[in-house]
Amino acid sequence: MTDLKAIQPSELDQLPDRDPEETAEWRASLDAVAKAAGPHRAAYLMRRTLERAEGAGVALPQLLETDYINTIPTAAEPAVDGDEAMESRITAWNRWNAAAMVSRGSKYGVGGHIATFASAAWLYETGFNHFFRGKEGDGSGDQLYIQGHASPGIYARAFLDGRLTEAHLDNFRREAGGDGLPSYPHPRRLPWLWEFPTVSMGLGPISAIYQARFNRYLTSRGIKDLSNSHVWAFLGDGEMDEPESTTALTLASREGLDNLTFVINCNLQRLDGPVRANFKIVQELEAQFRGAGWNVIKSLWGTAWDELFQLDTTGALVRRLREVPDAQVQTYQTRDAAYIREDFFGKDPALAEMAKLLSDDKIVECFQLSRGGHEARKVYAAYRAALSHTGAPTVILAQTVKGHTLGDGFASKNANHQMKKLSADEFKAMRDRLELPIKDSDFIDGEVPYGHPGADSPEVRYLQERRAALGGPAPARRVHPVAPLPAPAEKAFTAFDKGSGSQNVATTMAFVRLVKDLVRDKETGKRWVPIVPDEARTFGMESLFPSLGIYSPKGQTYEPVDRDQLMYYKEAKNGQILNEGITEAGSMADFIAASTSYSTHGEPMIPFYIFYSMFGWQRTADQMWQLGDQLGRGFLVGATAGRTTLTGEGLQHADGHSPVIAATNPAALSYDPAFAYEIATIVKDGLRRMYGEAAPGEDQDVFYYLTVYNEPVRQPAKPSATGIDEGILKGLYRFNTAESAGLTPAANAARIQLLGSGTAIHWALKAQRLLAEEWGVAADVWSATSWTELRRDALDADAALLRGEERVPYVRQALQGAEGPVLAVSDYMRQVPDQIAQWVEQDYSSLGADGFGLSETREAARRHFGIDAESIVVAALAQLARRGEVQATAVKEAREKYGL
């Protein structure tokens, strides 16, 4: 075996060398520099050479890390277009009121965060004063994803602007009284201010990426020109540990989303301590973003550092800054100049000599106060550079001090995220530090006062003038007055009213067929946004590829391998389908952006996201909560639903619990339709409610969750009885009786009511026949389209009773007079049908697929869980036997007969 250590590097080089002599000269030069001037000088020259090559367009891999210094030097910073002194006073007032709001609320024990905004104040204020476009100008303005823990600072600015009162601030985190402010950005709680819920950390970054992408989608499809809208996401360095924070970085660079800027507040602290105690989070993030193709701007050091860098003639300072871990930087924040001289400068002779030229005050200023994220000029320069960069998204890594200006008791302390208040003396010291005209006498009984320079003060006039020039207040959420979307042609919804005849059709395919008809509608067809995570063929959607096209900003630059087929893979710049690859999180972020377009852009879009039901709520339930919080509208479709319908896939694909999780989301209208005509009825009403004329009292800000199945069966015709549509939408209706099914039971036959949802109704129908033909029992079969909606209606009835109003739950009304006990069955755990048990007057029992799934045939899996037709028969007989309506021996006989 060849010893690899003995092989020369040139022997492993597979690239042809046209001039080996020149190559040898370059290598010799590098060796000579390293020997004469040291490896640091050699590394410096190599770095500058690579940067020169990159700037000249030479195709080389990018440097993943640069030195631990600012990307934009002071000399290259543009002049700030505004009154810097005025902006400093405005920021001081906002810092004060943000801290006062949280401190005053602490007496109620409601919590709050002070330190985050203190570190990030200039990151927001600079944007509000100069960059963030409002919604009252042309277009849609910018989209701002505010870091959740910084909300007190945003409220403080809205207070200064006159959009909030002292009463609002005093009710921070106390909403029940009516004038309260939600703890974090919650559009459902404060819909005129907040657009995007972000405090479930990690969801802000991925949502911002897909929002920027969806803006391009709307522009490319000719729905609305959003070329002037920019997406800003404000994030924490600790937040970037969440997998969702970085999962879509390459999408943003691959599609050239230069309409997107991440601003990461690198205060080096997370909730319990340093983000990277023994490492450097800024360098790690720089490498991660550069590697993903982003433009990276570092704003680390304030102007006070310029003198130090000028004195650094050997590069020793830059080297030392690269090697000091973040936790030690935090320590410098809390120690005196003598400690910093010894620990930082004393490690290198050249630095020790430099330190002799620096006063103690200078050292303290640099290491404890002067950060790039705390200087408006440096933030301004970074934002200008970000907006001027084209072809890729930008991330700004701004170094700050957590708790900046709050005093020594807060700055860089590990516990500052949990610290909720300052003492009166600490506030007075902060007042002096910020140079605010607040008197000691304003502190009544030791409580900190709010501060305001006056509605007609120069500060307020300046703030409002700046916002007016940028298009109005921000952040702000607007629901534009748009006409309801016209209802699609009735023909699409009645296509399955006669059933499928002899053809077997799965409800997944029925839904896809319905959508195919709806996207052809002349009025609303273009507003449908089909979203799929690389499973379109699984769900029978490939027929939509050539007709709608798959969205791609590059179009189709290749000849597809299936070009000769009718349903070939077609990508297009104006494509309508969003095929996201294997990312449920990305698909949900897409859905959220599309579902809120009615408010973000004044353009109602109709997204439907179809996915393996197991990988919806189980994997992305947090985003579905975000969807509800953001007031999104659309259709989520859990396909291949149920625990036993997906043959052979096993435990990880066998969904028996998604409706349970969906039931916890108040904004989700959850349906488990059994038949194609039920799907059509639900979708039709969903379009009316969310996009058309909602009925009085109906909440339009909901989304629909439908479970559909991959089990082909004959679809029956829609019953002609009155009230069928009402029953479908409310959750329950009688599909047939033993008599209408042609089973002719005896006059005195025992009777039972079988309730089934989704695919389970087919087992109930078979059980109905077996009960009649083999056991002389009459069974009526009911379709339970939504156990959850039945429960919610019943809960509303209970609440009405407490108010003294008489209301009977719909489920009780529907079953009123139905003879015999009730047996409910679904392809989910029993907890799903048991949602309605307490409101059913008849004897009630249920069957379900509790436990883990398994790889098996449908029939064997259903027998395993005891939910097949024969198991339903045995359970029905047992229920009747307990009531004395059939012989007890019948239960044993049935078990033996069916091999149970």
C-alpha positions, 0 to 999 in steps of 0.5 A: 500500500502506498504511504500517502504521507510520502506523496507530494501534494503535486502528485495528488493534484488532478488539475493540469499544470500548464506552467509547473515552473511558475507554480514552483515560484509562487510556492517558493515565494510563499515559503520565503514570506512565511520563513522571513515574516512569519505565518501570519504575514503569509496568511495575510498575503494569501487572504488579500490575494484571494480577495483580489481574485474574487473582486476581479471575477476569478472563479475561486471558492469564497473565503468563509471567514474574514478577520474579526474587524468591521467589513466597512471601515470608518473612512468608507462610511457614507454620511447619515442623511439626517440629524444624528443628535435628534435621532440620539435623543429619540433613541434615548426616550425609547430606551427609557420607556422600554425599560420603564414599561417592563419595570412597572409591570414587574409588580404584577409578576407578568415578566418582560425583557429589558436587555434585548432592546437595550442591545439592539436599539440602534439596529431598529432606530436606524431602520425606522429613521432611514430605511423601513418603508411604510404601507402608506406609500407606493406598493406594500412597503417593507416586511419587518420581522421584529425579534420578539424579546425586543417588543418593549422598544417597539412599543416605546417608539409607538408611544413616542409617535402617539400610536400608544398611550401610557395606559397601553404601556401600563397594561403591557402583558395584561390584555384582559382589560382591553387596553393591553399589549401582548408580550410579543409580536402577536398579530391576532392580539394587536392586528393593527401593529404586528404583522409577523409573530416571531417569538417562537425562535427560529420561525422568524428567519425561515418565514422571512426567507419564504416571504421574500421568495413569495414576493418574487413569486407574486411579481413573476406571476404578474399578481403585484409588482413588489420589486420595491419591497424589502424583507428585514429579519431581526434575529438573535445570535442565540436564536441561530441555533434553532434548525429552522433559522438556517435551514433555508439559507441556500434557497435564499442565495440560490434564488438571488433574494437580494430583497432580503436582509438578516440583521443578527444582534450578536450580543454574544449571549443567549438566555443562560449564558454565552452563545459560544463560550469557548468560540466566536459566534460571529465567525461561525455565523460568517462562515455559515452564511458565506458558505451558503452564498450570502453577502456578509457585513460585519459591524463589530467595533465602534469608532473608538477602536479606530485608534487601536487599529491604526496603532496595530502595525504588526497585525497583533491586535487583529490576531488577538481579537480572532483568538479571544473566545466570546465568554472572555469578551464578556468578562472584559465588559465587567472588569477594570482596565488593569485586568484588560491590560494584563489578560488581553494586551499582555499576551503579546509583546507588540500588544503590550507596547501598544497598551502603553500608549492607551489610557485606562479610559480609552481601554474601558471605552473600547472594551465596554462601550464601543460596539458597531451595533451601538453606533448609528453611523455604522449601522447606517453604513451596513444597511446602505451596503445591504440595500445596494448589494445585488444578486444575493441576500445580505446578513449583517452581523452587528456586535452589541452588549446585552443590557447596554446603557442599563448600567453595570448591574445589567451589561453582559451579565449572564442572568440579564435575560431574566432580570425584569426591573431596575431600582429607582437609583439605577433608573436615575443613573440611566437618566443621567447617562442618556441625558434625559430631562426627567426630574427626581420628583417625577419618581412618585413612591419610587416608581419610575415615570414614563418620559415624553418630550411632548406631542409637538416637540422637535423629537416627535415632529422629526420622528413623524416627518421621517416616517411620513417620508418613508411611507407611514408608521412602521411596524403596521399591519393593514387589511386592504379594502378589497372586494370579496373574491367571486365564487367559482362556477358551481359546476366544479363543486357538483362534479361528484354529486352523482358519485363515481359510478363504477370507478374507484376514486380515493378522496386524495384524488377527488380533492386534486380533481376539484383543485384542477377545476378550480384553477381553471376558473377565469376569475379566481384560478390564478389566485390558487397557490398549490404547495407540495413538498416533493410528493406531487406524484404521490398525490396524483398532481403531476397532471398540473405540472404542464398546465400550471408550471412549477415556479422557478426564477430561472425558468427552465434552462434544461430539456426535461428528461420526460419532455415527450410525455404529456405530463412532463416536468415543466418549470417556468418563471411564472409557474404557479406550483411551489414544489419545495423539495423535501422540506415541510418547514419550508412548505409551511413557511410558503403557505404562511406567506401566501395565506397572509398576502391579503393583508401583507400585499392586499392580494388575496391568494388561496394556498393549498398545501398537500402533504403526508398527514403524518409529516404535517402537524407532527412535524410543523405544528409550531408553524401552524400555530404561527399561521393562526397567530398571523391570521392566515387563510387557506387549505391544509390537506393531510393526504395519505391520512389515517393510521391504516390506509398507507400500506406497508409504510410502518410506524413513522408514516402511520398517522393516528393523531394529527386531528388531536393536535389540530384540535388544539389550534383555535384557528384550524377548522379540522375536517375528516371527510369520507366522500368526494361530495363532502370535500367539495362542500367543505372547500366551497364553504371555505372559499366563501368564508375566507375569501367571499362574503362571511356570515355575520359573526363568522371569523374569516381569519381561519384556515381549513385542515382536511384529511384525505385518503389514498384508498380508492373506493366507489364514491357514493352519490350525495344524499338528497335529504335536506340539511346535508350541507349543514351537517357536512359543515357542522360535522355530522349527518345521517348518511343512511338508515338500515332501511334506506340501505335496503337491509329490511330489519325486523320490526322489533330489531335492536338498533344502533347508530354507527358514526364514522369519519373519513375512510372508517365510514366504509368499514361502518357500512360493511358492518351495517350489512353484517349486523343486519344479515348475520345478527338481525341488528339494524344500524344507521350510519352517520358521517362525522365530517368533523369531531372537532367542530362538533366539540367546539359547537358544544363548548360554545353551547356550554358557555352560552348556558353560563350566560343564561342563554339556552342553546342545545349543541348541534351533535345533540340536536342531530342525534335526537331521537336516534334509537339505540346506543352510539358507536363511533369509529375512525382511523385515529386514536379513540381520543379523536371521536371521544371529543364529543362523548359528553354531549351525546345523550345515548350510550356512547363508545368508540373504536380507534387506532391507538398505539404505534402504527405498523407495516401491514396490509390495510386489512391486517392493520385494521384487524390489529387495531380492532377497527375493521368491519368485523370488529365493529360488529363485535363492539356493536353487539357487546354494546347492545348486550350490555343493554340487554337488547341482544343475547350475551352469547352473540358477542362470543359467537361473533368473536369466534365467527370472525376470528377475533 
